[in-house]
Amino acid sequence: MNATEDRAPETALTAHVALDLELCKVCGICIELCPEGVFDRDKLGYPVAARSEGVPASGKTLVGA
């Protein structure tokens, strides 16, 4: 049994969203492909994690865009 299986759904772990903007090409693929709709663009076009609360922890970390 893992850590999230023995927790009630309302207390399940949430993901930490991380972007490495030094690797970002401002292509927007992370914004388009994110199934949770976490990202918006800032005024320069870079992705920003605007809605990361409540995103289920999947063990995946986004590095770069």
Summary of the structure (lengths in Angstrom):
residues: 65
radius of gyration: 13.6
end to end distance: 33.0
largest distance: 44.0
contacts: 126
relative contact order: 0.33
helix: 12%
strand: 12%
